[in-house]
Amino acid sequence: MDFDLYLRFALALILVLGLIVLLAWLLRRFGMGVKMTRSRRLGVVEAHMLGPRHRLMLIRRDDVEHLVIVGPASETVIETGIKHTGSFASALAGEEPKQ
């Protein structure tokens, strides 16, 4: 009887640990992990898939953004020196960015 109890406990523990690992992998895969942006100078602002192997990325360094297409064999800079002005929604609404 005790062996049955220990076996059920071990299987439940393995199941819970497996679910935690699966959830961590999914969060990391879809970019929802912990982001520490306080003292970082470099980061990806947005990324958009153009096709199965090409991605359009908006990269920020300090307060300057760069638009880049990344593929399996090359990277192409589309636009550089874009000033960070705030959110996309406020730009569409015609609002001035808060300084």
Secondary structure, DSSP 8 states (H G I E B T S, - for coil): -HHHHHHHHHHHHHHHHHHHHHHHHHHHHTT-S----SS-SEEEEEEEE-SSS-EEEEEEETTEEEEEEE-SS-EEEEEEEEE--S-HHHHHHT-----
